[in-house]
């Protein structure tokens, strides 16, 4: 019995619906988690996505900004929306699904980007990001009895040395500063989360999921960052069979600057 879960910061789901549809037809994941949908719940293109077999959809939308959604072939129950930092942003949604006799809660996050200046005293956006990450430390992969956990999303932090194109040059750049990377690693450690992407791809190898729009030739420059993540509770980690980072999607027509990442599981 197999399970595939994809995560993708789509950077406006209505604007990029054609490539979402194309991806679902090509990759055919069981669950697709989208971030930065940039629309209210009633504006989400649910009918078009349901027509491709994803009739179970939970949304936490916001007008023009942020927003997350889970689109699933499997039934979703007990959906929950957490208002991190209490500012009213739509940056988290979770739901329960069942697979291989297991009850699993999937969390979908869109962590604040944090602006350009890594100093909370002069950049409130960076302070907001650090506060958000601090609050995430309370989330345990073992929070619910008899329930496994998966956490996906655009976490806007590349925590390891080879999650960025140049560790030395990125140390003072938002998304790879030590205060951010240590914060995210603490979220993982304290919550007992397993970094499934790095379970599959050794930490010594470069691994990116995002390439800036600012690069004239993103592929040639290849100055990427691993901002998108898939984690799980320890009990699911042995079932991981593969991770697919669809780099080619960065070159699709009117692309997002992020690409889809898919985790494939297989039950014993």
N, C-alpha and C positions, 0 to 999 in steps of 0.2 A: 504494500500500500504506500503510495507516494503522496507528497505534499510539496507544492511550490508557492513561495511567497515573494512578491516583488515590491520594491519601494522606489518611488520616483518623485523628486521635486519637479513638478511640471511647469511651474511659473505661468500660471493661468490656464486652467483646464478648458475653458471655452475657446480661448484662442488656439490652443494646441490639441483640440479634440481629434483631428485627423491622425496625428501621430500616436495618440493614446489608443485609438481604435486599431491602428496598424500594429502597434506593439501587442495588444491583446490577441489579435489574430495570429501573430507570429509566435509569441512566447507561450500564450495560453496558460498563464499562472492560475492557481486556484484562488489566490487572493492578491489584489493590487492595492497598495497603500500609496496615496497621493498626498503631497504637501504643496503648500503655496497655491491652492486652487483659486484664490482671489475672487470668490463669489459667495453670495449668500446661499443658504440651503436650497431655497426654491429656484435658484438659477443654475444649480448643478445639472449637467446633462445626463441625468439618471436614466432616461428612456433609451438614449443611444447606447449607453454602457450596458444596461440590462438586456438590450437586444442581442448582445454578444455572449450572453450567458451569465452575466454578473447581476443577478436580480436582488441580491442582498447587499444593500448599501447603507452605511451610516456616515453622516456628514456633520462636521462642525465648521460652518462657513462664516465668513465675515465680508462685509462689503468692501471690495477693492483691495483687500490686504489678506495676507496669511491664509489660514484655512487648511483643514485636513479632511481626508475622506478614506474610508475603507470600502472597497468594492470586492464582493466575494461570491464564488459559486456555492460556498458552504453557508449554512444558516448562521446568522449572527444574533446573539442575544446579549442582554445585560450591558448595553452600551453605556459608556460613561465619558463625560467631558470634564477635564480638570482645568480650572482657570489658574495657571501658574503665575505667580507674582501678583495676582488679584487685580490685573489691569484691564481685564475684559477681552484680551486677545484670544483668537481661536488657534491654538497651537498644539492641542492634544485631543486625541480621541482613543478610546479602547473598546473592545468588545470580546465576548466569549464565542469560540467555535469549538466543535468537536471533531477529532480526527484520530483514527486508529485506537478507539476506546479511551482517548484522553480528552480531558477538558483543558482548553488552552485559552489564556487571555492574550490578545495581541494589542500592543500599544503603538500608536502612530504619533510621532513627534515632529514638530517644526520649531527648532530652537532659534532664538533671535540671532541674527547675523552679527550684531554688535558694533556696526559702524566702522569707521576707518582708523580711529585713534584709540590705542589700547590703554586708555587712562580713564578710569571712571570719574575722576574729579572734573575733567573737562568734557567728557563724552558720556552723557547719561545712557546712551544705547549700550555702551560696553558694560556699564554698571548693571543694567537690566539683564544682559546676557549672563553675567556672573551670578546674579541673584537667582536666575532661572535654573542654572546648573546646580547651584547650592540646594535649591528645593528638590531637584531631581534625585538628590542623594537619599531622600526618604523613600524612594520607590524600590521595593525589593522584588526580585524575581520569584521569591517564595511567599509573596504577600497573602495569597489565598490558599486555604487548605485544598489538597487534592487537585490543584490547578497548576499546570505548567505555564510558562510565560515566554512571549516573544516581544522584543522591542525593536522597532524599525523607525527610520526617518532621516530627515536632513537635520543632523545635530550640529551642523555648522562649525565643527571642530575636527581638525585632523590631528589625532593625539600622538601618533608615533613618528619617529624620525623619517621613515620611508613612506609616510602618508602624504608627503609634500615633495615637490620637485627639488627643493634645496632647503635642508634643515637649517643651515647656518643663516641663509638669507631670509628665512621666514620667521625667525625667532621673535622679531618685533612687529610681525604682521598679524592682524586680527585673524583668528582661526587656528594659529599655531603658537601663540605666546605661552610661556610656561604656566601662567596662572590658569589659562583655559585648558591646556592639555592635562595638567595635574588634576584640575577639577573634574574633567570627564572621566579620567582613569579612576578617580575616587568614586564617582557615580557607579562605575562598573564593579569596583572592588566591594564597596559597601553594600551594594544591592545584589551581589553574588551573580552578576551577569557574565556570560561567556561571549566574547567577541568572535562571532562565527566567521566573519570574513578573514580574520587573522588566524583562525583555526585552520582554514583551508589554504590560505596563502601566507607563507612564512613572513614574519615581521622584517626580515632582511631584504624582502623584495618590494619594489615600488608598486603602489596600488592607489589608483585615483578614480574618482567618480564625478569630478567637476573640473571644467575647463572654462576660464573666463571669457566673456563676450569681448573683452578689450583686446584680446590677441588677434592680430590680423590673420594669422594662420595657426589656429589652435593645435592642429595635429602635428605640424612641424616643430612648433615650440615645445609642445607637450609639458607645459608648466601646470600640472594638475594638482589637485588635492583630494584626499579621501574625506569628504564631508558627510557622506551618506553611509549609514550603518545598519547592520542586522545583528542583534544580540538575542540570546535565549537563556532560559534557566538551564542549569547544569544537566538536568535529566534529558533534555532534548538534544544536547550537543552531540552525543554519539550517533544520532540518527542523521546528522548532516552528511549529504552525499556530494554536494557541490555548491559552488558560488559562481554566478555568471554576472559579469559586469559588461553591459552592452555598449562598449565604447563607440561603436559605429553610429549610435543614436545621436551623438553630439554633432554629426554631420548631416542629419536629416533636414528636410525643408522646415524652416522656421523652428529650430530646435530650442529646447531648454538648455541652460548651461550645465545642468545635471543629466546623468544618464541612468537608466533603470538598472537596479541591482536585484538579482533573484537568488534566493536560497532554496535548494532542493533537499528534501528529507525523504527518508525511506524507513518505514517501520519494520522491525524484525519479524 
